[in-house]
Structure formats: C-alpha cells, structure tokens
Amino acid sequence: MKSLIGRKEEKKILEKALASNEAELIAIFGRRRVGKTFLIREVYNSKIILEFSGVHNATFKEQLGNFRNKLAEVMKQERLPEVPVSWTEAFEMLKKYSEPLLKKGKCIIFLDEFPWLNTPKSGFLSAFEYFWNSWGTKQDNLILTICGSAASWMIQKVVNNKGGLHNRITKKIRLLPFTLAETKDYLQSRNVKLELYQIVLLYMVMGGIPHYLKEVEAGLSAAQNIDRLCFTKDGILKNEFDNLYQSLFAEADKHIAVVKALNNTPAGLTRKEIIAACGLSSGGRATLLIDELIESGFITNYIPYEKNVRDNIYKLSDEYSRFYLKYIENGRATGIGTWMKLSTQPTWKSWSGLAFESICLKHTNEIKAALGISGVYTEESIWRNVPGKDEDGTGTQIDLLLDRNDFCISICEMKFSTSEFSIDKACSIELKNKLDIFQRKTKTKKTLFLVMVTTFGVKQNMYKPGLVQNDIILEDLFK
C-alpha cells in the first residue's frame, strides 16, 4: 500500500472493520474531489471483490447495464448475462458472486457515488435495504462500503435513515480536505518543493483538495501554477465551478445563489438574511439547502458569542468557489501571465485577506496549540456588533474568539501580508477600539488577550507592546 498522506483516524476506522468478526456497513461522504475513492482503494486494495460506481445523470437502465458489465468483468465471463430488470435482481446476482469468496476470507464490496444509483422510480434504495438486511448482515466476512459526494443525501438517506437502514451503518467517515500540514506533505510526496508562503498561496485558491493539488507542477511557483490551472484554455479549474455544483445538487442554481450571496458578504449572513438575499421560501427547504451546503463543505456555520444555534452566522468556506467568483467567472483576461498581473491589482489585497482568514478559521486547533491552550476547554465563536441608531460607529466584527475555561478570552486578528505586518497608529486605534467595544457590550469580566495571526509575524514597533499578547505565524499553522 502506498503511504497515505494524513487520513490517520480514517485509516484506523477502516482497519478496525477488517479486524471485525461481524458484517460491516461503512458510509463515507465528503465533497467532490476530496479523495474518498483513493482512501478506500489504498486501505482495502486487494480485498475489494467488486468496485462499482454510479454515473451522474445516467438512467435506471444504464446504471443496471453498467452493473451487469462490471459484474461480468470481475467474474471473467466472456458471454454477458442478461441485464437485470431491477435492482433486486441485480443484488441477487451480486450475492451469488460473493458467497463463494466470503467463505475464504474478508471481502470488500465498494459502491462508489452511491446517491447517483438512486435514480427516480428505480427502487434502488429499498432494494439495497432488503439486500443488506436479509443477506449482508449475516455475512461475517463482508465489509460493504458505500461512498458519495452528495454528502447531505448520504446523511439524510443513509446515515440518518428512518426506514430499513435505521441504525444499520456500523461506521461512518466524513472526509475533509487536507490541512496545511497535510497539503505540504502531499506536495512533497509529489516532489513539489515550495516554501510555506507559496503553499498558502496555492491553498487560498484550491483549498486542501487532493484532486486539485495533484495538478500542481514541480519547478513552478504558486503564481505560475495558478496561471496554468485557472486561466489557460485547458486548466482544470477554469470550468470546474459549474461541474462541481451541478454534479452534487439537483437544484444547483439555488445552491450557487446562496454561495454567491455569502461571497458578497464576507462577514457572513444569518439564515433569515440568506433567505431574503436569495428569494428563498422560509420553510424547511431553505434549511435543507443550507444544510446541504454545510455537509458538502462549501459553507460553515458559526455560533456567535453568548448566542445559540438559532443565531448562527453562515460564511463561505470553500476556497476555490471564492476564487472562481472573484477572478474567473467574469474575468476577461486569460492565458499565461494573467494571475501575475491580477495579483498586483488593489483587489488582490482584500481577496487575499479574506482567503487567509478563512484558512485560519479552519486551523483553530493549530492556533490553540500555538497558544498552549490545547488542554484547556475552549469554545470557538464569532462576534459582531451593529451600532444602534443612537450610537456612532460602523460596527465591529471579531471573526475568531476563543472563550477559555481559564477565565480568559483570546481575540484573534488575522492579517495576510507579504512581509512582517506593521501596526501603525490607525490600526492600533482600531484594534484597541475593538477590544473596548467587545468588553463594554458583552460586560465580560474575563481577561482579553489580543492574538495576531499573520504570515511573517508582527513587526516590533511602538504600537505592538502592550497591545499584542500573542504572535502566531505561518509555521504555527503548519504544525
């Protein structure tokens, strides 16, 4: 087996199933291109007796025909059997193929892109439920792994199934994108040697998505790779956006509308604000749509300080979507050198700041470790203050605060910079005001620590002492 990058906990779960004396039904979900199929192949490898994948937008008959062909292939049948007329018949064929092999040892059946097999009026899910409950559960050597990029569908229809699959999932894995440290390891495994700053630049565009990172070419800078992948005719990220959403959601236009609304409001939106901005109905469908985007990894919900889940703030958290909407969707310039030019324009500063902030929010565990508070119970939240009619000011936003059980609150200020970040007089006044307003409005008695999270640290000058208690740099985010 190749050396897997990261995925340590996920690998343990899969290996535990191999050691089990009972039938295992494992559900794996996560956004498209995140490496679900690769993980299963690498861990289970030679024990897979059948790997079959659903095809997006294929008909019921086409899916059954593909299943027949795959089964004939693994059974080495020169003469193709008849195409099954139903999924019940298809699963009977699978049982007859599997039973002799299961008597010899552990066997894995891998059904990839599981949601795509459930075409309208196909009876797929009920047939699968019967197949598993009547036969699969009795096969002590069987591990049946089902996998899907439509994460919300997997959770609603499989993991939280109220029918025949209720409580039948024995193990579940939500596969997340690589962290910065895993991204570095992955690139190095492909002989791509870049400094941390360059890796962050790549991450700001494509996140920790292995399928995108696989296309990074050794010997080129981050800017050159971004140019090649995003702005040339055949760049894989040039037209990925629509394919990405259309393949996951039946009503992709509505999901894209929410993503665009959040992209236009970096501070985030409440559920009511999303509904208003996108013209959605206020019923359960809007909640489901938002949940689908969360489970698929495109947006993230944050609970404001001293509030509850009803007051959730939603933010766009997918790096590629943010980059596409900013620079590719309506961009006229294409070809080599495009990104080199765009990255010198004033808009780059605001985009890079937001992208870096999003990365920091995904690495709060690393931030806490750098602060030495990994062992302290901590609640992560955001806070925003909208001044009333009788108050002066434009409002205050804190994008990450760590409410600690040691009677302290770390308020994190994230700043992207190409060199040491310098706090000038205006910035110091802004930061002090932010702390003062937070303390006054929340009436907290806890000690406030200002944490600066920057690329290369905060420059020592007259404004830093007494204001910045903790200085976190790129190296800390990669640990």
C-alpha positions in Angstrom: 0.0 0.0 0.0 1.2 3.5 -0.8 1.9 5.8 2.0 -1.3 7.7 2.7 -1.0 11.4 3.4 -2.9 12.2 6.6 -6.1 10.3 7.0 -4.8 8.6 10.2 -8.1 8.4 12.0 -10.0 7.4 8.9 -7.4 4.6 8.2 -7.9 3.3 11.8 -11.6 3.1 11.3 -11.3 1.2 8.1 -8.7 -1.2 9.5 -10.8 -1.8 12.6 -13.5 -3.0 10.3 -11.1 -5.5 8.8 -10.5 -7.0 12.2 -14.2 -7.2 13.0 -15.9 -10.6 13.4 -19.2 -9.1 12.1 -20.6 -7.7 8.9 -19.7 -4.0 8.5 -21.6 -1.4 6.5 -19.4 1.7 6.2 -20.7 5.1 4.9 -18.1 7.6 3.6 -19.0 11.0 2.5 -17.3 14.3 1.7 -17.2 16.9 -1.1 -16.3 16.0 -4.6 -12.6 15.6 -5.4 -11.6 15.2 -1.7 -10.1 11.7 -2.0 -12.8 9.2 -0.8 -12.3 6.7 -3.6 -8.5 6.9 -3.3 -8.7 6.2 0.5 -10.8 3.1 0.1 -8.6 1.7 -2.7 -5.4 2.3 -0.8 -6.6 0.8 2.5 -8.6 -2.1 1.2 -6.7 -2.7 -2.1 -6.6 -6.4 -3.0 -9.6 -7.4 -0.7 -12.0 -5.5 -3.0 -14.1 -8.1 -4.9 -16.3 -5.5 -6.6 -15.9 -1.8 -7.1 -18.9 -0.2 -8.9 -19.7 3.4 -9.3 -22.9 5.2 -10.1 -22.9 7.6 -13.1 -24.2 11.1 -12.8 -27.5 11.6 -14.7 -27.4 8.1 -16.1 -30.9 6.4 -16.5 -32.1 3.5 -14.4 -31.4 1.1 -17.3 -28.0 2.5 -18.0 -27.0 2.0 -14.3 -28.2 -1.6 -14.4 -26.4 -2.2 -17.7 -23.2 -0.8 -16.2 -23.6 -3.0 -13.1 -24.1 -6.1 -15.3 -20.9 -5.2 -17.2 -18.8 -4.7 -14.1 -20.0 -8.0 -12.5 -19.3 -9.9 -15.7 -15.8 -8.3 -15.8 -14.8 -9.4 -12.2 -16.3 -12.8 -12.8 -14.3 -13.1 -16.1 -17.4 -14.0 -18.1 -16.8 -13.9 -21.8 -20.5 -14.1 -22.6 -22.5 -11.3 -21.0 -25.6 -12.3 -19.0 -28.9 -10.5 -19.4 -29.2 -7.1 -17.9 -31.1 -7.3 -14.7 -34.6 -5.9 -14.8 -34.5 -4.5 -11.3 -32.0 -3.7 -8.5 -33.5 -6.6 -6.5 -32.4 -8.9 -9.3 -29.0 -7.1 -9.6 -28.3 -7.7 -5.9 -29.2 -11.4 -6.3 -26.5 -11.6 -8.9 -24.1 -9.9 -6.5 -25.0 -12.4 -3.8 -24.3 -15.4 -6.0 -20.9 -14.0 -7.0 -19.9 -13.0 -3.4 -20.9 -16.1 -1.4 -18.0 -18.4 -2.5 -15.5 -15.7 -1.9 -16.8 -14.8 1.5 -16.2 -18.4 2.6 -12.4 -17.9 2.0 -11.9 -14.6 4.0 -12.6 -10.9 4.3 -14.2 -9.3 1.2 -15.0 -5.7 0.4 -17.8 -4.6 -1.9 -17.3 -0.9 -2.7 -20.3 1.0 -4.1 -19.0 4.4 -5.2 -21.1 7.5 -5.9 -24.0 5.7 -4.2 -26.5 8.6 -4.5 -26.3 8.6 -8.3 -27.5 5.0 -8.3 -30.8 6.1 -6.7 -32.4 7.3 -10.0 -36.1 8.3 -9.9 -38.6 5.4 -9.6 -35.7 2.8 -9.7 -36.4 1.3 -6.3 -32.7 1.3 -5.7 -32.6 2.3 -2.0 -35.4 -0.1 -0.9 -33.7 -3.0 -2.9 -30.4 -2.1 -1.2 -32.1 -2.1 2.2 -33.5 -5.5 1.6 -30.2 -6.9 0.3 -28.3 -5.7 3.3 -30.9 -6.6 6.0 -31.8 -10.1 4.6 -28.3 -11.2 3.5 -25.5 -8.7 4.1 -25.9 -8.6 7.9 -25.4 -12.3 8.1 -22.0 -12.3 6.3 -19.3 -12.0 9.0 -16.6 -11.6 6.4 -18.3 -8.8 4.5 -17.4 -5.2 4.5 -19.8 -3.2 2.3 -18.5 0.3 1.8 -20.8 3.0 0.3 -19.4 6.3 -0.8 -20.9 9.6 -2.1 -20.0 13.2 -2.8 -23.6 14.3 -2.2 -22.9 14.5 1.5 -26.3 15.7 2.6 -28.0 12.9 0.7 -25.7 10.3 2.3 -26.5 11.7 5.7 -30.3 12.0 5.2 -31.0 8.9 3.2 -28.3 6.5 4.7 -26.7 7.6 8.0 -30.0 9.0 9.5 -32.3 6.7 7.6 -35.6 6.1 9.4 -36.6 3.1 7.4 -34.8 -0.2 6.6 -31.3 1.2 7.1 -32.1 2.7 10.5 -29.1 2.1 12.8 -27.6 -0.2 10.2 -24.5 1.9 9.5 -21.7 0.4 11.6 -19.1 3.0 10.8 -19.2 6.4 9.1 -16.4 8.7 7.9 -16.8 12.3 6.8 -13.6 13.0 4.8 -12.4 16.6 5.0 -9.9 18.4 2.8 -6.2 18.4 3.7 -4.9 20.7 6.4 -2.0 23.0 5.6 0.4 20.4 7.1 -1.1 17.6 5.0 -1.0 19.8 1.9 2.7 20.3 2.4 3.3 16.6 2.9 1.2 15.8 -0.2 3.1 18.2 -2.4 6.4 17.0 -1.1 5.4 13.4 -1.9 4.9 14.5 -5.5 8.4 16.2 -5.5 6.8 19.7 -5.4 9.1 21.7 -3.1 7.7 25.1 -2.1 8.2 27.4 0.9 5.2 27.7 3.3 4.1 31.1 1.9 3.9 29.6 -1.6 1.9 26.7 -0.3 -0.5 29.1 1.4 -1.0 30.9 -1.9 -2.0 27.7 -3.5 -4.3 26.8 -0.6 -6.0 30.2 -0.9 -7.1 29.2 -4.5 -7.8 25.5 -4.3 -8.0 24.6 -0.6 -6.8 21.2 0.6 -8.5 19.3 -2.3 -6.2 16.5 -3.3 -7.5 16.2 -6.9 -6.6 19.9 -7.5 -3.3 19.7 -5.7 -2.3 16.7 -7.8 -2.2 19.1 -10.8 0.5 21.4 -9.2 3.6 21.1 -11.3 7.1 20.8 -9.7 9.5 23.6 -10.6 6.8 26.3 -11.0 5.9 28.9 -8.4 2.5 29.2 -6.9 1.6 32.0 -9.2 2.7 30.1 -12.3 0.7 27.1 -11.2 -2.4 29.2 -10.6 -2.0 30.8 -14.0 -1.8 27.4 -15.7 -4.7 25.8 -13.8 -7.1 28.7 -13.7 -6.5 30.9 -16.7 -5.3 28.8 -19.6 -7.7 27.1 -22.1 -7.3 23.6 -20.7 -6.8 24.5 -17.0 -8.8 22.1 -14.8 -10.1 24.8 -12.5 -11.2 27.2 -15.3 -14.6 25.5 -15.7 -14.7 23.3 -12.6 -17.3 25.5 -10.7 -20.5 24.6 -12.6 -19.5 20.9 -12.9 -18.8 20.9 -9.1 -22.3 22.1 -8.1 -24.3 20.5 -10.9 -22.9 17.1 -10.0 -23.9 17.4 -6.3 -27.2 19.1 -6.2 -30.5 18.6 -8.2 -31.3 22.3 -7.8 -27.7 23.6 -8.2 -28.8 27.1 -9.2 -30.3 27.7 -5.7 -27.1 26.4 -4.0 -25.0 28.6 -6.2 -27.2 31.6 -5.4 -26.5 31.1 -1.7 -22.8 30.7 -2.3 -22.7 34.0 -4.3 -24.7 35.8 -1.6 -22.2 34.7 1.1 -19.3 35.6 -1.2 -20.7 39.1 -1.5 -21.0 39.4 2.3 -17.7 38.3 3.8 -18.9 39.0 7.4 -21.5 36.3 6.9 -25.3 36.1 6.9 -27.9 34.7 9.2 -30.5 32.2 7.9 -33.1 35.0 7.5 -30.6 37.1 5.6 -29.8 34.3 3.2 -33.4 33.7 2.5 -34.0 37.4 1.9 -30.9 37.7 -0.3 -31.7 34.7 -2.5 -35.5 35.0 -2.6 -36.0 31.5 -0.9 -39.1 30.3 0.8 -38.7 30.4 4.6 -39.8 26.8 5.1 -37.8 23.7 5.6 -36.5 23.7 2.1 -34.3 26.7 2.8 -32.9 24.9 5.9 -32.3 21.8 3.9 -30.5 23.7 1.2 -28.2 25.4 3.7 -27.5 22.1 5.4 -26.6 20.5 2.1 -24.0 23.2 1.5 -22.6 22.7 5.0 -22.4 18.9 4.8 -20.8 19.2 1.4 -18.1 21.5 2.8 -18.9 24.7 0.9 -20.2 26.9 3.8 -19.6 26.8 7.5 -21.9 27.9 10.3 -20.6 29.8 13.4 -22.4 30.4 16.7 -21.9 34.0 17.8 -20.6 34.6 21.3 -23.2 34.1 24.0 -25.8 33.2 21.4 -27.3 29.8 20.4 -27.7 27.9 17.1 -30.8 29.9 16.2 -28.4 32.9 15.7 -25.9 31.1 13.5 -23.8 33.1 11.1 -23.0 31.3 7.8 -19.9 32.0 5.8 -18.5 30.8 2.5 -15.6 28.5 3.4 -14.7 26.9 0.0 -11.5 28.5 -1.2 -12.0 27.5 -4.9 -15.5 28.9 -5.0 -14.4 32.3 -3.6 -11.5 32.5 -6.1 -13.7 31.5 -9.0 -16.3 34.1 -8.3 -13.7 36.8 -7.7 -11.4 36.2 -10.6 -12.6 33.6 -13.1 -16.4 33.9 -13.5 -16.5 37.3 -15.1 -12.8 37.7 -15.9 -11.9 38.7 -19.4 -8.2 38.1 -19.2 -6.9 34.6 -19.9 -3.6 32.9 -20.8 -0.1 32.7 -19.2 0.7 35.8 -17.1 -2.9 36.5 -16.2 -2.6 35.8 -12.5 0.8 37.5 -12.3 -1.0 40.7 -13.4 -4.2 40.3 -11.4 -2.2 39.7 -8.2 -0.6 43.2 -8.4 -4.0 44.9 -8.5 -5.7 46.5 -5.5 -8.5 43.9 -5.4 -5.9 41.2 -4.6 -5.3 42.7 -1.1 -9.0 42.4 0.0 -9.3 38.9 -1.6 -6.1 37.6 0.0 -7.1 38.9 3.4 -10.4 37.1 3.3 -8.9 33.9 1.9 -6.2 33.9 4.6 -8.8 34.5 7.3 -10.8 31.5 6.0 -7.7 29.3 6.2 -7.1 30.4 9.8 -10.6 29.6 10.8 -10.0 26.0 9.6 -6.9 25.7 11.6 -8.1 26.7 15.1 -6.6 23.6 16.6 -3.2 24.7 15.4 -3.8 28.2 16.7 -4.8 26.8 20.1 -1.7 24.6 20.2 0.5 27.6 19.4 -1.2 29.4 22.3 -0.5 26.5 24.6 -4.2 26.0 25.4 -4.9 22.7 23.6 -5.7 21.2 27.0 -8.0 24.0 28.1 -11.7 23.7 27.4 -12.4 26.3 24.8 -15.5 27.5 22.9 -14.9 29.0 19.5 -17.2 31.7 18.3 -17.5 34.9 16.3 -18.9 38.3 17.4 -20.3 41.2 15.6 -21.8 44.5 16.9 -24.2 46.5 14.8 -24.4 50.0 16.4 -27.9 51.2 17.2 -29.5 54.4 15.8 -28.3 56.5 18.7 -24.7 55.2 18.5 -21.7 56.3 16.4 -19.5 53.9 14.5 -19.7 51.5 11.6 -19.9 48.3 13.6 -17.3 45.8 14.9 -16.6 42.3 13.8 -14.4 39.6 15.6 -14.0 36.6 13.3 -12.5 34.3 15.9 -12.6 34.4 19.6 -11.6 31.6 21.9 -13.6 31.7 25.1 -11.4 29.7 27.5 -12.2 27.9 30.7 -9.2 29.6 32.5 -11.2 32.9 32.6 -9.5 34.4 29.6 -10.7 35.2 26.0 -8.2 35.1 23.1 -9.4 37.5 20.4 -7.7 36.6 17.1 -7.0 39.2 14.5 -5.9 37.6 11.2 -3.8 39.6 8.7 -2.3 38.5 5.4 0.9 40.2 4.4 3.8 39.7 2.0 6.2 40.7 4.8 6.1 41.4 8.5 2.8 43.0 9.4 3.3 46.5 10.7 0.7 48.0 13.2 0.5 51.7 12.5 -1.3 54.4 14.6 -4.7 53.9 12.8 -4.5 50.1 13.1 -3.6 50.3 16.8 -6.6 52.6 17.5 -8.9 50.2 15.5 -7.7 47.2 17.5 -8.0 48.9 20.9 -11.5 50.1 20.0 -12.4 46.5 19.0 -11.3 45.2 22.4 -13.0 48.1 24.3 -16.3 47.7 22.4 -16.4 43.9 23.0 -15.7 44.3 26.7 -18.3 47.1 27.1 -21.0 45.4 25.1 -20.6 41.9 26.5 -19.7 43.1 30.0 -17.3 40.2 30.3 -15.0 40.1 33.3 -12.6 37.8 31.6 -9.1 38.9 30.7 -8.8 39.7 27.0 -5.7 38.6 25.0 -5.2 40.0 21.5 -3.7 37.3 19.2 -2.2 38.4 15.9 -2.2 35.6 13.3 -0.1 36.7 10.4 2.1 35.3 7.6 5.5 36.5 8.9 4.8 37.9 12.3 4.2 41.4 13.6 6.9 44.0 13.3 8.4 45.3 16.5 7.5 49.0 16.8 6.0 51.4 19.3 2.4 50.2 18.8 2.9 46.4 19.4 4.0 46.3 23.1 1.0 46.2 25.5 -1.4 45.6 22.6 -0.4 42.2 21.1 -0.1 39.4 23.7 0.4 36.5 21.2 2.1 36.5 17.8 1.2 33.4 15.6 2.9 33.0 12.2 2.7 30.6 9.2 4.9 27.9 10.8 2.4 27.5 13.6 -0.4 26.8 11.2 1.6 24.0 9.6 2.2 22.1 12.8 
